[in-house]
């Protein structure tokens, strides 16, 4: 997958929400993620990937599952928030 930071953050979110389990493997999840990302604007994906790549694991964990206050403190770009809301709704 081209967008490694997006993939890693989506995996953290999926594990936290039980979307990867004995009924849905990591490979199946990644196939679904890949299909969802194909619908997205490439420039936004690249920018999201760059922004996510600046975060450490703790920050990614907060971004994908923290409280609203914790997430707001990361000052994430709106298009990244929107992307992960769509991933949550469509892929998880």
C-alpha positions in Angstrom: 0.0 0.0 0.0 1.3 3.4 -1.0 0.2 5.4 2.0 2.1 3.7 4.9 1.2 6.3 7.6 -2.5 6.2 6.7 -2.3 2.4 6.7 -0.7 2.2 10.2 -3.1 4.7 11.7 -6.1 2.8 10.2 -4.7 -0.5 11.6 -4.5 1.1 15.1 -8.0 2.4 14.8 -9.3 -1.0 13.5 -7.6 -2.9 16.3 -8.9 -0.5 18.9 -12.5 -1.0 17.6 -12.3 -4.8 17.0 -12.5 -4.5 13.2 -9.6 -6.9 12.9 -10.5 -10.2 14.5 -10.8 -13.9 13.9 -13.7 -13.2 11.4 -11.9 -10.4 9.5 -8.2 -10.8 9.1 -5.7 -8.0 8.6 -5.4 -8.9 5.0 -9.2 -8.5 4.5 -9.1 -5.2 6.4 -6.3 -3.9 4.2 -8.2 -4.9 1.1 -11.2 -3.0 2.3 -9.0 0.0 3.2 -7.3 0.0 -0.2 -10.7 0.0 -1.9 -11.9 2.9 0.2 -8.8 4.9 -0.4 -9.1 4.5 -4.2 -12.2 6.7 -3.9 -10.2 9.5 -2.3 -8.4 12.5 -3.8 -4.7 11.6 -4.3 -3.5 15.0 -3.2 -5.4 14.8 0.1 -4.2 11.3 0.7 -0.6 12.3 0.1 -1.0 15.3 2.5 -2.7 13.2 5.1 0.0 10.6 4.9 2.7 13.3 5.4 0.9 14.7 8.4 0.3 11.3 10.0 4.0 10.5 9.4 5.0 13.3 11.7 3.1 11.7 14.7 4.6 9.2 17.1 2.7 6.1 18.1 1.1 7.7 21.2 -0.1 10.6 19.0 -1.5 8.2 16.4 -3.3 6.3 19.2 -4.8 9.6 20.4 -5.8 10.6 16.9 -7.5 7.4 16.2 -9.2 6.9 19.6 -8.6 9.7 22.0 -11.0 12.1 23.6 -12.2 15.1 21.7 -9.9 17.4 23.8 -6.9 15.1 23.1 -7.6 15.0 19.4 -8.1 18.7 19.2 -4.7 19.3 20.9 -3.1 17.5 17.9 -4.3 20.3 15.5 -5.0 17.8 12.8 -6.0 19.2 9.4 -9.7 19.0 8.8 -9.3 16.9 5.7 -7.4 14.3 7.7 -10.2 14.2 10.3 -12.8 13.8 7.4 -10.7 11.0 5.8 -10.6 9.0 9.1 -14.3 9.6 9.7 -15.0 8.1 6.3 -12.6 5.2 7.0 -14.4 4.6 10.3 -17.8 4.6 8.6 -16.9 2.7 5.4 -14.2 0.3 6.4 -14.6 -0.5 10.1 
